[in-house]
């Protein structure tokens, strides 16, 4: 299953639904689309998303959830729930995690298809 959600509440609802499916769940946290430009307000996310998508298209056995974290000011708030939730504890976006594991990529690493693929190796 692949899904896109917007905001924290959407994330909480969809991640619970996708967890119930069992199997591996990859979650990509990314900046929301700026309506004035039609692109994410996060330039690193604009670079990383097509790379993540290209790796994930071959991972048919992996559930994939793309989470648009919200506007820039919401994300930058130190009390942003994506930052404070013990299951996410995000420090930057884009971030790709294997849900309920310690496996995570962020920063420049998320632009390397080989590192993304390695997240899924046992």
The first five atom37 places (N, CA, C, CB, O) and aatype in JSON, in Angstrom:
{
  "aatype": [20, 20, 20, 20, 20, 20, 20, 20, 20, 20, 20, 20, 20, 20, 20, 20, 20, 20, 20, 20, 20, 20, 20, 20, 20, 20, 20, 20, 20, 20, 20, 20, 20, 20, 20, 20, 20, 20, 20, 20, 20, 20, 20, 20, 20, 20, 20, 20, 20, 20, 20, 20, 20, 20, 20, 20, 20, 20, 20, 20, 20, 20, 20, 20, 20, 20, 20, 20, 20, 20, 20, 20, 20, 20, 20, 20, 20, 20, 20, 20, 20, 20, 20, 20, 20, 20, 20, 20, 20, 20, 20, 20, 20, 20, 20, 20, 20, 20, 20, 20, 20, 20, 20, 20, 20, 20, 20, 20, 20, 20, 20, 20, 20, 20, 20, 20, 20, 20, 20, 20, 20, 20],
  "atom_mask": [
    [1, 1, 1, 1, 1],
    [1, 1, 1, 1, 1],
    [1, 1, 1, 1, 1],
    [1, 1, 1, 1, 1],
    [1, 1, 1, 1, 1],
    [1, 1, 1, 1, 1],
    [1, 1, 1, 1, 1],
    [1, 1, 1, 1, 1],
    [1, 1, 1, 1, 1],
    [1, 1, 1, 1, 1],
    [1, 1, 1, 1, 1],
    [1, 1, 1, 1, 1],
    [1, 1, 1, 1, 1],
    [1, 1, 1, 1, 1],
    [1, 1, 1, 1, 1],
    [1, 1, 1, 1, 1],
    [1, 1, 1, 1, 1],
    [1, 1, 1, 1, 1],
    [1, 1, 1, 1, 1],
    [1, 1, 1, 1, 1],
    [1, 1, 1, 1, 1],
    [1, 1, 1, 1, 1],
    [1, 1, 1, 1, 1],
    [1, 1, 1, 1, 1],
    [1, 1, 1, 1, 1],
    [1, 1, 1, 1, 1],
    [1, 1, 1, 1, 1],
    [1, 1, 1, 1, 1],
    [1, 1, 1, 1, 1],
    [1, 1, 1, 1, 1],
    [1, 1, 1, 1, 1],
    [1, 1, 1, 1, 1],
    [1, 1, 1, 1, 1],
    [1, 1, 1, 1, 1],
    [1, 1, 1, 1, 1],
    [1, 1, 1, 1, 1],
    [1, 1, 1, 1, 1],
    [1, 1, 1, 1, 1],
    [1, 1, 1, 1, 1],
    [1, 1, 1, 1, 1],
    [1, 1, 1, 1, 1],
    [1, 1, 1, 1, 1],
    [1, 1, 1, 1, 1],
    [1, 1, 1, 1, 1],
    [1, 1, 1, 1, 1],
    [1, 1, 1, 1, 1],
    [1, 1, 1, 1, 1],
    [1, 1, 1, 1, 1],
    [1, 1, 1, 1, 1],
    [1, 1, 1, 1, 1],
    [1, 1, 1, 1, 1],
    [1, 1, 1, 1, 1],
    [1, 1, 1, 1, 1],
    [1, 1, 1, 1, 1],
    [1, 1, 1, 1, 1],
    [1, 1, 1, 1, 1],
    [1, 1, 1, 1, 1],
    [1, 1, 1, 1, 1],
    [1, 1, 1, 1, 1],
    [1, 1, 1, 1, 1],
    [1, 1, 1, 1, 1],
    [1, 1, 1, 1, 1],
    [1, 1, 1, 1, 1],
    [1, 1, 1, 1, 1],
    [1, 1, 1, 1, 1],
    [1, 1, 1, 1, 1],
    [1, 1, 1, 1, 1],
    [1, 1, 1, 1, 1],
    [1, 1, 1, 1, 1],
    [1, 1, 1, 1, 1],
    [1, 1, 1, 1, 1],
    [1, 1, 1, 1, 1],
    [1, 1, 1, 1, 1],
    [1, 1, 1, 1, 1],
    [1, 1, 1, 1, 1],
    [1, 1, 1, 1, 1],
    [1, 1, 1, 1, 1],
    [1, 1, 1, 1, 1],
    [1, 1, 1, 1, 1],
    [1, 1, 1, 1, 1],
    [1, 1, 1, 1, 1],
    [1, 1, 1, 1, 1],
    [1, 1, 1, 1, 1],
    [1, 1, 1, 1, 1],
    [1, 1, 1, 1, 1],
    [1, 1, 1, 1, 1],
    [1, 1, 1, 1, 1],
    [1, 1, 1, 1, 1],
    [1, 1, 1, 1, 1],
    [1, 1, 1, 1, 1],
    [1, 1, 1, 1, 1],
    [1, 1, 1, 1, 1],
    [1, 1, 1, 1, 1],
    [1, 1, 1, 1, 1],
    [1, 1, 1, 1, 1],
    [1, 1, 1, 1, 1],
    [1, 1, 1, 1, 1],
    [1, 1, 1, 1, 1],
    [1, 1, 1, 1, 1],
    [1, 1, 1, 1, 1],
    [1, 1, 1, 1, 1],
    [1, 1, 1, 1, 1],
    [1, 1, 1, 1, 1],
    [1, 1, 1, 1, 1],
    [1, 1, 1, 1, 1],
    [1, 1, 1, 1, 1],
    [1, 1, 1, 1, 1],
    [1, 1, 1, 1, 1],
    [1, 1, 1, 1, 1],
    [1, 1, 1, 1, 1],
    [1, 1, 1, 1, 1],
    [1, 1, 1, 1, 1],
    [1, 1, 1, 1, 1],
    [1, 1, 1, 1, 1],
    [1, 1, 1, 1, 1],
    [1, 1, 1, 1, 1],
    [1, 1, 1, 1, 1],
    [1, 1, 1, 1, 1],
    [1, 1, 1, 1, 1],
    [1, 1, 1, 1, 1],
    [1, 1, 1, 1, 1],
    [1, 1, 1, 1, 1]
  ],
  "atom_positions": [
    [[0.85, -1.18, 0.0], [0.0, 0.0, 0.0], [0.89, 1.24, 0.0], [-0.96, 0.0, 1.23], [1.91, 1.29, 0.69]],
    [[0.5, 2.21, -0.78], [1.19, 3.49, -0.81], [0.15, 4.58, -0.53], [1.92, 3.73, -2.18], [-0.98, 4.51, -1.02]],
    [[0.55, 5.59, 0.26], [-0.39, 6.65, 0.59], [0.36, 7.94, 0.87], [-1.25, 6.26, 1.8], [1.52, 7.93, 1.28]],
    [[-0.33, 9.06, 0.63], [0.16, 10.39, 0.99], [-0.82, 10.99, 1.98], [0.33, 11.31, -0.28], [-2.03, 10.86, 1.82]],
    [[-0.29, 11.64, 3.01], [-1.15, 12.33, 3.98], [-0.57, 13.7, 4.28], [-1.29, 11.5, 5.28], [0.63, 13.95, 4.1]],
    [[-1.45, 14.58, 4.73], [-1.06, 15.94, 5.07], [-1.3, 16.18, 6.56], [-1.83, 16.97, 4.21], [-2.39, 15.93, 7.07]],
    [[-0.27, 16.66, 7.24], [-0.42, 17.07, 8.62], [-0.28, 15.95, 9.63], [-1.72, 17.72, 8.8], [-0.24, 14.76, 9.29]],
    [[-0.21, 16.37, 10.88], [0.05, 15.44, 11.97], [-1.12, 14.48, 12.22], [0.35, 16.21, 13.24], [-0.91, 13.28, 12.38]],
    [[-2.33, 15.01, 12.24], [-3.49, 14.15, 12.5], [-3.66, 13.11, 11.39], [-4.78, 14.99, 12.63], [-3.97, 11.95, 11.65]],
    [[-3.46, 13.55, 10.15], [-3.52, 12.62, 9.03], [-2.47, 11.53, 9.15], [-3.34, 13.35, 7.71], [-2.73, 10.36, 8.86]],
    [[-1.28, 11.92, 9.59], [-0.2, 10.96, 9.82], [-0.59, 9.93, 10.86], [1.08, 11.69, 10.24], [-0.45, 8.73, 10.63]],
    [[-1.08, 10.39, 12.02], [-1.44, 9.46, 13.1], [-2.47, 8.44, 12.65], [-1.97, 10.24, 14.31], [-2.36, 7.25, 12.95]],
    [[-3.47, 8.91, 11.93], [-4.54, 8.02, 11.48], [-4.02, 7.01, 10.45], [-5.68, 8.84, 10.87], [-4.29, 5.81, 10.58]],
    [[-3.29, 7.48, 9.46], [-2.85, 6.6, 8.37], [-1.77, 5.63, 8.82], [-2.34, 7.43, 7.19], [-1.75, 4.48, 8.38]],
    [[-0.86, 6.07, 9.7], [0.2, 5.16, 10.13], [-0.39, 4.0, 10.92], [1.26, 5.92, 10.98], [0.08, 2.87, 10.83]],
    [[-1.42, 4.28, 11.7], [-2.09, 3.21, 12.46], [-2.74, 2.22, 11.5], [-3.14, 3.8, 13.43], [-2.64, 1.0, 11.69]],
    [[-3.4, 2.74, 10.49], [-4.05, 1.88, 9.49], [-3.01, 1.02, 8.75], [-4.84, 2.74, 8.47], [-3.23, -0.17, 8.53]],
    [[-1.9, 1.63, 8.38], [-0.88, 0.89, 7.62], [-0.11, -0.09, 8.5], [0.09, 1.86, 6.97], [0.32, -1.14, 8.02]],
    [[0.07, 0.24, 9.77], [0.7, -0.71, 10.71], [-0.11, -2.0, 10.79], [0.82, -0.07, 12.12], [0.45, -3.09, 10.86]],
    [[-1.43, -1.85, 10.78], [-2.31, -3.01, 10.91], [-2.18, -3.98, 9.74], [-3.76, -2.55, 11.04], [-2.57, -5.14, 9.84]],
    [[-1.64, -3.51, 8.62], [-1.46, -4.38, 7.46], [-0.32, -5.38, 7.66], [-1.19, -3.54, 6.22], [-0.24, -6.39, 6.96]],
    [[0.56, -5.08, 8.62], [1.73, -5.92, 8.84], [2.79, -5.65, 7.79], [1.34, -7.4, 8.83], [2.54, -4.92, 6.83]],
    [[3.95, -6.22, 7.97], [5.04, -6.03, 7.02], [5.82, -4.76, 7.3], [4.51, -6.0, 5.61], [5.62, -4.1, 8.32]],
    [[6.71, -4.43, 6.38], [7.58, -3.27, 6.53], [6.86, -2.01, 6.08], [8.88, -3.46, 5.73], [6.19, -2.0, 5.04]],
    [[7.0, -0.96, 6.88], [6.4, 0.34, 6.56], [7.51, 1.38, 6.51], [5.32, 0.73, 7.61], [8.19, 1.63, 7.51]],
    [[7.68, 1.99, 5.35], [8.62, 3.1, 5.18], [7.83, 4.4, 5.21], [9.45, 2.96, 3.85], [6.79, 4.51, 4.56]],
    [[8.33, 5.38, 5.97], [7.65, 6.66, 6.09], [8.61, 7.77, 5.68], [7.13, 6.89, 7.54], [9.69, 7.9, 6.24]],
    [[8.2, 8.56, 4.7], [8.97, 9.71, 4.25], [8.29, 10.97, 4.76], [9.1, 9.74, 2.7], [7.13, 11.23, 4.44]],
    [[9.01, 11.74, 5.55], [8.52, 13.03, 6.04], [9.12, 14.11, 5.15], [8.89, 13.25, 7.54], [10.33, 14.16, 4.95]],
    [[8.26, 14.97, 4.62], [8.7, 15.96, 3.66], [7.93, 17.26, 3.84], [8.53, 15.44, 2.23], [6.88, 17.29, 4.49]],
    [[8.46, 18.33, 3.27], [7.8, 19.63, 3.37], [6.55, 19.68, 2.5], [8.76, 20.75, 2.96], [6.51, 19.11, 1.42]],
    [[5.55, 20.37, 2.99], [4.3, 20.51, 2.24], [4.51, 21.39, 1.01], [3.2, 21.09, 3.12], [5.49, 22.13, 0.91]],
    [[3.57, 21.29, 0.09], [3.62, 22.06, -1.15], [3.21, 23.51, -0.86], [2.7, 21.43, -2.24], [2.18, 23.76, -0.23]],
    [[4.02, 24.44, -1.33], [3.71, 25.87, -1.24], [2.75, 26.21, -2.38], [5.02, 26.76, -1.3], [3.12, 26.07, -3.55]],
    [[1.53, 26.64, -2.05], [0.55, 26.89, -3.11], [1.01, 27.95, -4.12], [-0.76, 27.32, -2.5], [0.61, 27.91, -5.29]],
    [[1.83, 28.89, -3.69], [2.25, 29.95, -4.61], [3.26, 29.46, -5.65], [2.86, 31.1, -3.83], [3.32, 29.99, -6.76]],
    [[4.04, 28.43, -5.31], [5.06, 27.94, -6.24], [4.72, 26.57, -6.84], [6.4, 27.86, -5.54], [5.24, 26.2, -7.89]],
    [[3.86, 25.83, -6.16], [3.55, 24.47, -6.6], [4.62, 23.46, -6.23], [3.35, 24.46, -8.08], [4.55, 22.3, -6.63]],
    [[5.63, 23.9, -5.46], [6.71, 23.02, -5.01], [6.77, 23.04, -3.49], [8.08, 23.46, -5.62], [6.19, 23.92, -2.84]],
    [[7.46, 22.07, -2.94], [7.68, 22.06, -1.5], [8.46, 23.3, -1.09], [8.42, 20.77, -1.06], [9.33, 23.76, -1.83]],
    [[8.16, 23.83, 0.08], [8.92, 24.96, 0.62], [10.32, 24.51, 1.03], [8.19, 25.59, 1.81], [11.18, 25.34, 1.32]],
    [[10.55, 23.2, 1.08], [11.82, 22.63, 1.52], [12.65, 22.23, 0.3], [11.59, 21.39, 2.45], [12.33, 21.23, -0.35]],
    [[13.7, 22.99, -0.04], [14.48, 22.66, -1.24], [15.15, 21.28, -1.18], [15.53, 23.71, -1.47], [15.27, 20.62, -2.21]],
    [[15.57, 20.85, -0.01], [16.17, 19.52, 0.12], [15.15, 18.42, -0.2], [16.74, 19.31, 1.54], [15.49, 17.38, -0.76]],
    [[13.89, 18.68, 0.16], [12.83, 17.72, -0.12], [12.57, 17.61, -1.62], [11.53, 18.11, 0.6], [12.32, 16.52, -2.14]],
    [[12.64, 18.74, -2.31], [12.45, 18.76, -3.77], [13.5, 17.88, -4.44], [12.52, 20.21, -4.32], [13.2, 17.17, -5.4]],
    [[14.73, 17.92, -3.93], [15.81, 17.1, -4.48], [15.62, 15.63, -4.12], [17.18, 17.6, -3.97], [15.79, 14.75, -4.98]],
    [[15.27, 15.35, -2.88], [15.24, 13.97, -2.38], [14.04, 13.15, -2.85], [15.25, 13.99, -0.88], [14.17, 11.96, -3.11]],
    [[12.88, 13.77, -2.96], [11.66, 13.0, -3.24], [11.73, 12.14, -4.5], [10.5, 13.92, -3.36], [11.36, 10.97, -4.43]],
    [[12.2, 12.65, -5.65], [12.25, 11.78, -6.82], [13.22, 10.61, -6.65], [12.65, 12.58, -8.04], [13.01, 9.54, -7.23]],
    [[14.26, 10.8, -5.87], [15.23, 9.72, -5.62], [14.59, 8.64, -4.76], [16.52, 10.28, -4.93], [14.7, 7.45, -5.05]],
    [[13.91, 9.07, -3.69], [13.2, 8.11, -2.83], [12.14, 7.38, -3.65], [12.56, 8.83, -1.62], [12.02, 6.15, -3.56]],
    [[11.38, 8.13, -4.44], [10.33, 7.5, -5.26], [10.91, 6.45, -6.2], [9.59, 8.56, -6.07], [10.3, 5.39, -6.39]],
    [[12.06, 6.72, -6.79], [12.64, 5.77, -7.75], [13.05, 4.47, -7.06], [13.86, 6.39, -8.44], [12.94, 3.4, -7.65]],
    [[13.53, 4.56, -5.83], [13.88, 3.34, -5.08], [12.61, 2.62, -4.63], [14.78, 3.68, -3.85], [12.52, 1.39, -4.72]],
    [[11.64, 3.38, -4.14], [10.43, 2.77, -3.58], [9.57, 2.08, -4.63], [9.61, 3.81, -2.86], [8.84, 1.15, -4.3]],
    [[9.64, 2.51, -5.88], [8.8, 1.86, -6.91], [9.16, 0.39, -7.09], [8.94, 2.59, -8.24], [8.33, -0.4, -7.54]],
    [[10.38, 0.03, -6.74], [10.8, -1.37, -6.84], [10.55, -2.16, -5.55], [12.27, -1.44, -7.2], [10.74, -3.37, -5.52]],
    [[10.13, -1.48, -4.51], [9.91, -2.12, -3.22], [8.42, -2.44, -3.06], [10.4, -1.21, -2.04], [7.75, -1.91, -2.17]],
    [[7.92, -3.3, -3.92], [6.48, -3.59, -3.92], [6.0, -4.27, -2.65], [6.14, -4.45, -5.11], [4.82, -4.22, -2.32]],
    [[6.91, -4.91, -1.92], [6.54, -5.6, -0.68], [6.53, -4.66, 0.52], [7.49, -6.75, -0.42], [6.14, -5.06, 1.62]],
    [[6.95, -3.42, 0.33], [7.04, -2.44, 1.41], [5.89, -1.46, 1.32], [8.4, -1.69, 1.37], [5.62, -0.91, 0.25]],
    [[5.19, -1.23, 2.43], [4.18, -0.18, 2.49], [4.92, 1.16, 2.58], [3.2, -0.38, 3.73], [5.93, 1.27, 3.26]],
    [[4.4, 2.17, 1.88], [5.09, 3.46, 1.8], [4.11, 4.59, 2.1], [5.72, 3.66, 0.4], [3.08, 4.73, 1.44]],
    [[4.45, 5.37, 3.1], [3.63, 6.51, 3.51], [4.45, 7.79, 3.37], [3.12, 6.34, 4.98], [5.51, 7.93, 3.98]],
    [[3.95, 8.71, 2.56], [4.58, 10.03, 2.41], [3.78, 11.01, 3.28], [4.63, 10.5, 0.88], [2.56, 11.13, 3.12]],
    [[4.47, 11.69, 4.18], [3.82, 12.61, 5.1], [4.29, 14.03, 4.82], [4.11, 12.21, 6.58], [5.47, 14.35, 4.96]],
    [[3.35, 14.87, 4.41], [3.64, 16.29, 4.24], [3.45, 16.94, 5.61], [2.7, 16.96, 3.15], [2.34, 16.99, 6.14]],
    [[4.55, 17.44, 6.19], [4.55, 17.87, 7.59], [3.82, 19.18, 7.84], [5.95, 18.0, 8.07], [3.52, 19.5, 8.99]],
    [[3.52, 19.93, 6.81], [2.82, 21.19, 6.99], [3.66, 22.36, 6.52], [2.43, 21.38, 8.44], [4.74, 22.18, 5.96]],
    [[3.16, 23.57, 6.75], [3.89, 24.77, 6.33], [5.21, 24.92, 7.09], [3.02, 26.01, 6.54], [5.4, 24.34, 8.16]],
    [[6.1, 25.72, 6.53], [7.43, 25.91, 7.1], [7.38, 26.39, 8.55], [8.21, 26.91, 6.26], [8.11, 25.87, 9.39]],
    [[6.52, 27.37, 8.87], [6.48, 27.9, 10.23], [6.02, 26.84, 11.23], [5.56, 29.12, 10.3], [6.49, 26.82, 12.37]],
    [[5.1, 25.96, 10.83], [4.67, 24.87, 11.69], [5.83, 23.91, 11.95], [3.47, 24.11, 11.06], [6.07, 23.52, 13.09]],
    [[6.55, 23.53, 10.89], [7.68, 22.62, 11.02], [8.78, 23.21, 11.88], [8.23, 22.26, 9.65], [9.38, 22.5, 12.69]],
    [[9.07, 24.5, 11.72], [10.19, 25.13, 12.43], [9.93, 25.32, 13.92], [10.5, 26.46, 11.8], [10.88, 25.53, 14.69]],
    [[8.69, 25.25, 14.35], [8.35, 25.39, 15.77], [8.98, 24.23, 16.55], [6.8, 25.43, 15.98], [8.74, 23.07, 16.22]],
    [[9.79, 24.53, 17.58], [10.41, 23.45, 18.37], [9.39, 22.49, 18.99], [11.27, 24.05, 19.46], [9.72, 21.35, 19.31]],
    [[8.15, 22.95, 19.16], [7.11, 22.1, 19.73], [6.29, 21.37, 18.66], [6.19, 22.92, 20.59], [5.27, 20.77, 18.97]],
    [[6.73, 21.44, 17.43], [6.04, 20.72, 16.35], [5.91, 19.25, 16.76], [6.82, 20.86, 14.98], [6.9, 18.63, 17.16]],
    [[4.71, 18.69, 16.67], [4.52, 17.31, 17.14], [5.38, 16.28, 16.4], [3.08, 16.93, 17.02], [5.69, 15.22, 16.96]],
    [[5.75, 16.56, 15.17], [6.65, 15.63, 14.47], [8.02, 15.6, 15.14], [6.79, 16.03, 12.98], [8.73, 14.6, 15.08]],
    [[8.39, 16.71, 15.77], [9.67, 16.78, 16.48], [9.58, 16.15, 17.87], [10.11, 18.25, 16.61], [10.55, 15.56, 18.35]],
    [[8.42, 16.27, 18.51], [8.3, 15.84, 19.91], [7.72, 14.43, 20.08], [7.44, 16.81, 20.64], [7.9, 13.84, 21.15]],
    [[7.05, 13.9, 19.09], [6.48, 12.56, 19.18], [7.61, 11.55, 19.38], [5.64, 12.21, 17.91], [8.55, 11.52, 18.58]],
    [[7.55, 10.72, 20.43], [8.63, 9.76, 20.68], [8.83, 8.74, 19.56], [8.35, 9.03, 21.97], [9.9, 8.16, 19.45]],
    [[7.81, 8.52, 18.72], [7.96, 7.58, 17.61], [8.63, 8.2, 16.39], [6.61, 7.03, 17.23], [9.1, 7.48, 15.51]],
    [[8.66, 9.53, 16.32], [9.27, 10.18, 15.16], [10.53, 10.96, 15.53], [8.26, 11.13, 14.5], [11.59, 10.74, 14.95]],
    [[10.42, 11.85, 16.49], [11.55, 12.69, 16.94], [12.39, 13.21, 15.78], [12.45, 11.89, 17.88], [13.61, 13.06, 15.75]],
    [[11.71, 13.82, 14.82], [12.41, 14.33, 13.65], [13.25, 15.55, 14.0], [11.41, 14.69, 12.56], [12.85, 16.39, 14.8]],
    [[14.41, 15.62, 13.4], [15.29, 16.77, 13.55], [15.39, 17.56, 12.26], [16.68, 16.32, 14.0], [15.69, 18.75, 12.27]],
    [[15.15, 16.88, 11.13], [15.22, 17.55, 9.84], [14.3, 16.84, 8.86], [16.68, 17.57, 9.3], [13.87, 15.7, 9.08]],
    [[14.01, 17.54, 7.78], [13.31, 16.92, 6.66], [14.12, 17.22, 5.41], [11.83, 17.43, 6.54], [14.77, 18.26, 5.34]],
    [[14.08, 16.36, 4.45], [13.35, 15.11, 4.41], [14.0, 14.05, 5.31], [13.27, 14.59, 2.98], [15.21, 14.04, 5.5]],
    [[13.17, 13.19, 5.85], [13.63, 12.04, 6.62], [12.84, 10.81, 6.17], [13.46, 12.28, 8.17], [11.62, 10.86, 6.04]],
    [[13.55, 9.73, 5.95], [12.93, 8.44, 5.61], [13.23, 7.48, 6.73], [13.45, 7.89, 4.23], [14.39, 7.26, 7.08]],
    [[12.17, 6.9, 7.31], [12.38, 5.94, 8.39], [11.66, 4.63, 8.06], [11.87, 6.51, 9.73], [10.66, 4.6, 7.34]],
    [[12.19, 3.56, 8.61], [11.47, 2.29, 8.64], [10.73, 2.31, 9.98], [12.45, 1.02, 8.49], [11.35, 2.29, 11.04]],
    [[9.42, 2.33, 9.9], [8.58, 2.53, 11.08], [8.84, 1.47, 12.13], [7.11, 2.53, 10.69], [8.95, 0.28, 11.83]],
    [[8.92, 1.93, 13.37], [9.13, 1.07, 14.55], [10.49, 0.37, 14.5], [8.01, 0.04, 14.65], [10.62, -0.76, 14.97]],
    [[11.47, 1.04, 13.93], [12.84, 0.51, 13.94], [13.79, 1.68, 14.16], [13.17, -0.25, 12.6], [13.35, 2.83, 14.25]],
    [[15.05, 1.4, 14.23], [16.06, 2.44, 14.38], [16.59, 2.92, 13.03], [17.22, 1.94, 15.24], [17.44, 3.81, 12.98]],
    [[16.11, 2.33, 11.95], [16.61, 2.65, 10.61], [16.04, 3.97, 10.12], [16.27, 1.53, 9.62], [14.83, 4.16, 10.05]],
    [[16.95, 4.9, 9.77], [16.53, 6.23, 9.37], [17.59, 6.85, 8.48], [16.26, 7.12, 10.6], [18.79, 6.63, 8.68]],
    [[17.15, 7.63, 7.51], [18.05, 8.43, 6.67], [17.52, 9.85, 6.63], [18.16, 7.84, 5.23], [16.31, 10.07, 6.52]],
    [[18.42, 10.8, 6.73], [18.03, 12.19, 6.56], [19.21, 12.96, 6.0], [17.54, 12.81, 7.89], [20.27, 12.39, 5.73]],
    [[19.03, 14.25, 5.83], [20.11, 15.08, 5.31], [20.55, 14.63, 3.93], [21.28, 15.05, 6.25], [19.74, 14.15, 3.13]],
    [[21.82, 14.78, 3.66], [22.36, 14.45, 2.34], [22.24, 12.96, 2.04], [23.83, 14.88, 2.26], [22.13, 12.58, 0.87]],
    [[22.26, 12.12, 3.07], [22.2, 10.66, 2.87], [20.95, 10.22, 2.11], [22.25, 9.95, 4.2], [20.97, 9.22, 1.4]],
    [[19.88, 10.97, 2.26], [18.62, 10.56, 1.64], [18.63, 10.76, 0.12], [17.45, 11.33, 2.25], [17.69, 10.36, -0.57]],
    [[19.68, 11.39, -0.4], [19.79, 11.56, -1.85], [20.62, 10.46, -2.5], [20.4, 12.93, -2.17], [20.88, 10.5, -3.7]],
    [[21.04, 9.48, -1.72], [21.85, 8.38, -2.24], [20.98, 7.12, -2.37], [23.08, 8.1, -1.31], [20.61, 6.53, -1.36]],
    [[20.65, 6.72, -3.6], [19.79, 5.55, -3.78], [20.34, 4.28, -3.14], [19.57, 5.3, -5.25], [19.57, 3.44, -2.67]],
    [[21.66, 4.13, -3.1], [22.25, 2.94, -2.48], [22.0, 2.92, -0.98], [23.75, 2.89, -2.76], [21.72, 1.86, -0.42]],
    [[22.1, 4.08, -0.33], [21.83, 4.14, 1.12], [20.35, 3.88, 1.4], [22.25, 5.5, 1.69], [20.01, 3.23, 2.38]],
    [[19.49, 4.4, 0.54], [18.06, 4.14, 0.72], [17.8, 2.64, 0.61], [17.22, 4.92, -0.33], [17.1, 2.07, 1.44]],
    [[18.35, 2.01, -0.41], [18.15, 0.57, -0.59], [18.68, -0.22, 0.6], [18.85, 0.09, -1.88], [18.09, -1.22, 1.0]],
    [[19.8, 0.23, 1.18], [20.39, -0.46, 2.34], [19.48, -0.43, 3.56], [21.73, 0.17, 2.69], [19.58, -1.31, 4.41]],
    [[18.59, 0.55, 3.66], [17.65, 0.6, 4.79], [16.82, -0.68, 4.87], [16.73, 1.82, 4.67], [16.39, -1.08, 5.95]],
    [[16.59, -1.3, 3.73], [15.69, -2.44, 3.66], [16.4, -3.78, 3.74], [14.9, -2.39, 2.39], [15.76, -4.83, 3.69]],
    [[17.71, -3.76, 3.87], [18.47, -5.0, 3.99], [18.46, -5.49, 5.43], [19.92, -4.81, 3.49], [18.52, -4.68, 6.36]],
    [[18.39, -6.78, 5.6], [18.4, -7.36, 6.96], [19.79, -7.45, 7.51], [17.75, -8.74, 6.97], [19.99, -7.91, 8.63]]
  ]
}
